């Protein structure tokens, strides 16, 4: 680095943001030395001393595409007379009063980068009658039109709803694996146009204990590219509290972390069976934001042993922690409805965006 570079504070940084080609950024910090430095003096720059001689140091001005400015209130009255061996005389009378201006200094790594890709992982944990099963799959999509602003999670539940019928339960891992464009919207509320792509040989999933699972590309429906468990069978263990995902051999670094949301207590199913005596359901609700949304889904079915008739009801609820079953559901229990089949699901969606990619992680917990 030359002495002039040290004095002007020119700093070159190379930034390799995940998901983008190697780029460079330059930040130029101006070093300003006020007049009035006549006669010989020593100047120390980054630990190196240099002698200026009888030279008047003038303010160093710089121009840069990235201008970093922080100007405070200045009120000065200075009369400066400078003599040098070159018989140079300067008489300056300055009276300046400027309003305070403050500019936030941008961080290099936080440059605005258009979102071009979406990486998604779906985790379904089902507590069956005799065993626990965990199914995991992953996909990558490219946005037809890159987005200047990161996508947001669609609010799928605007109000609590319940319906009485006679259908079988659809609360299962396959039915609740919603398409990505069914869960995300653009920042201005528009539907996203996406195309499935291949990104990396596999998706490695790590926990604090080590490798939790590995997803590899598999044969899927026409037009779809999906990564599924390399074992070819569901896992039989609880999903850890935190996981890290990494697309191996992806053309750009593609990795993200995820923290498992709070689980529903198994007592929720018992509460659904007991609606006849207490129609108010309570649970620990979850905060809803543009990057974290969840919903509660309930299904209860009843077979009349005398007539063989089948009745059921299902509800989709906001995950706010409390819900009172409507009168039509309470009337079922009053007329002998006894829930033989009960499914309760919390469906949680988490989203983060970094360096040109949005990462969507969906967790379905079924009791």
N, C-alpha and C positions, 0 to 999 in steps of 0.2 A: 504494500500500500504506500502511495506517495505521500509526501508531507501535505500537499494540497488536499488530497482525499481525506487525510485525517482532520484537517481544519474545517473542511466543508461537511464532514460527517456523512460521507456517502456510504451507504450500506447496501450491499447486493445480497438478496436472499433467494434461494431456490426452493420452490414449494412443489411438492409432489402430492396433490390432493387426490384422495382415492376417487376413482371413477373418471379422472381427467388425464389428458396427456401432461407430460412434464412441462411446467410453466415457470416463469421467473417473475419476480416482483422487485422493484427498486424503490427504496424510501430514501429521500434526500432531506437531511436535517441541516438547516442553515445555521452556520456559526457566525454570529455578528459581533465584531469588535468595534467599540465606539472610538471616534477620533480622540486625540489627546495623548497619544503614545509617541512622544518624541524622544530622541536620544536612544542610546543602545539599551536593549533589554533582552532577557532570555525568555523564550516561550517554550513551555513543555507540552508536547502533544503525545498522548498515550505513552508517557514514560520516556520519550526521547526529547532531548533539549536541543533547541536551535537558536542562534543569535540573529536577531532581526536587523541589527544595525540601526543607523539613524534613518528610519523609514516610518512614515506615517501610515498606520494600519487603518484602512477604510472598511466600512461594512461590506461583508461578502454577500452578494446577492445570488440567488440560484433560482432556476426555473425547473419544474418537474411536473410530470403528469399527476403524481401523487403529492399534493401539497399539504403538509401538516402544519396547522397554524394554531397558536394559542396566544392571544393578545390581551393583556390586562389593561387597567386604567393607567394612562401615562399623563402626568402633568409636570413638565420640567421647564426651567428657565436657566439656560446655560450660556456662559460667555467663555469661549475657548480660544486661546491664542497658541498656535503651534509654530515653533521655529525649528528648522532642521539645517544641516550642513549645506543643503541645496538652496538656502535662503528662500524657503517657501513659507509664507505666512497665511494663516487661515483665520478668519474672524466669523464666527457663526453665532447667531442669536436666534434661538428656537423657542417657540411657545406652542406646545401641542396638547390638545385635550381630546381624547378619543373615548367613545363609549366602549365599555367592556364587551369583548366578543369571545365566545368560547366555542371551539369546534371539537366534537368528539373525534378522537384519533382512531381510525379503523384498524382492526387487526388484519394482518396479511392473510391469515388462514380463513378469514370469514368473508372473502369476496363473494359477491353475488354470482352464483353458478346455476344455470338452468338445469332443472330436473329432467333427465333423459330416460332413466331406467327405474323400474320398480322391482324390488326383490321381496318375495313373500314366503313365509313358512306357516303352515297350519298344523297345530298340535291338538289332538283330541284325546282326552283322558276319560275313560268310561269305567265307572265302578259297577261291575256286573254283580249278579247274585252270588257268584262263587269266586270271581277273579277280577283283577284290575288289568285293563288293556290300554296301551298308548299307541296311537297311530300318528305318524308324522309325514308330511309331504311338503314339497317346495316348488316354486315357480319363479321365472324371471320374465319380465315384460319390458318392451320398449315403447315409450310414448310416441305416438304418431307425430305430435307436435310438442317439442320440449316446452316445459313450463317455467316461466321466470320465477314464480313463487311455488313453494312446496305444496303438494296436495294436502287435503284435510280429510278426516274421517267423516263419512256420511252418518248423520243421526238417523238410525233406522227405526227408533221408537219415539214417536212424538207424543204418544199418550198410551196409557194402559188399555189393553183390549182383551176380552174374553169371548169365547164362542162355544156354544153347546152343539154337539153333533154325535156322530157314530163312527168316526174314522179312526183308523189305527194310528199309533204314535209315529210322528216323523222326526222325533228328536233323536237323531243318531249321527254318527260321525260323518257319513257320506252326505246326508241331506243338509247338514249345517256347514259344509265346506263351500261357502259362497264364492262366486267369481270375484276377482279383485276389483273390477270396475263396478261391482255392486256394493262395495264397501268404501270406495274412495271417490271424492269429487275434486275438481280443480279448485283453486283458492277462491275463484269467483262463482263457485257453485255449479259449474258446467260438468257434464259427463265426460270422463276421460276416454280417449281413443287409444287403445293399446294393442300391441302385437306380441305374442309369446316368442321368446328367444332362448337360445342355449347360452349359458354363461358359466363356464368352468366345467371340470370333469365331475365334480361331486360337491356336496355341501357337508362339511364336517361340523359336528355339534359337540361342543366341549362344556363340561361343568367343572366345578372346583376339584372334583375327584378324578377328572381325566376325560377321556372320550366317552360321550353318552350315546351317540348314534351317528350313522353315516348315511347320507342320501345320495343315490346314484340315478342317472337318467334311466327312464323306463319307457316302455311302449305305452302310449296314451292314445286318447281319441284323436281323430284327424284334426290337424291344426293346433294341437296342444303339445307342449313339452313339459314334462313333469319329472320331478326328482322324488323317489320313494325310498323307503328303508331298504338298505342293502341286504338285510336279513330276510326280506320277503314276508315277514310276519310281524304282528304287533309286539311291542315291548311289554313286559310284565312287571314294570317297576314304576314308582311314582316319578313324575316330572320334577327335577331339582328346582330349587328356589331361583337359580340364575343360570343362564346358558349363553354361550357365545357361538355365533354362526360364521362360517368362513367358506366362500366359494373358491375351491381349489383350482389353480391354473386359470382363473378368470383373466381376461385381457387387461382389466384394471382391478386394483384391490377392492374387494367386495366383502366386507365383514361388519358385523354389528352385534351388540349385546342386548340381552332381554332379561327382565326380572319378572318372575311368575307373579300374577296378581293373587290377591287373597282368595282362598278357597271357601266355597260354601260349606256349612256344617251339614252333616248327614241328617241332623234332626229336622231339616227342612222338609224332607219327604214325609216324616211322621206328622208334621204340621198340616200338610196337604190332606192326609188321610183323616185328620181330626177337624176338618172345616165345619162339620156338623155341629160341633160344640164351641168352636172359636173361629169365626170367619176372617180374623185379622192375621195376616202373615207378616212376620218381622224377620229381618236378617241384617247383616252388616253391609250397608250399601257402599257403592264405589263412586268416586268423583268422576264427572264427565267433562272432558275437554276436547279440543280439536285433535289432540294426539293420543287420547285414551278414552275409549267408549266401551260400554258393556250393556247387556240386557239379560233379563231373567225370562226363561221360558218354562212353562208348567204344562204337563199333560197328566190327566187322570182318566182311567177307564174302568167300567163296571159291567160285569156280566150277571144278569138276573138268573139265578140258578133254577128258578121255577119255570120261567118262560123262555130262557135262553136269549132274551133280548140284550142288546149291547148298547150302552150309552157312554159318552165321553165328553170331556170339555178340555179346552186348552186356552192358555193365557200367555200373552207376551207383555212383559212388564218393564217399566223403567227401573233401573238398578239403583233405587233411592232408599231402600231399606224397609219399606212398609207398603202393604196393599190389603184392602178389604175386599173380599170376594163379593161380586154383585148379587143381588137378590135372586136372580134366576139360577145361579150356581148354588146358593144356599138352599133353594127350593128342591134341587135334586137330592141333596142329603136328607132333607126333611121327608122326602118321599121314598126313602130306603136306599138311596145311592151309597154304595160302599166301595171306595176306590181299591179295586183288586190290582190295578196296574198304575204305577206312579213314576213319572220321569221328571226330573228337575235339572235344568241346564243353566249355567252362566256362560255366556258367549262374550269374550273380551277381545278387543282389537287395540293394538298398540302401534304407533307410527312414529318414526323419526326420519329425518332427511339430512344427508351429508354428502357434499362433494358430487353433486349430479345424480344421486340415487336416493329414492325413498324406500325405507325398509318397513314392511308391514308384517307383524307377528300376530297370529290369531290363536287364542287358546280357548278350547271348549272343554269345560268340566261338566261331566254328567254324573248325577247321583243315581 
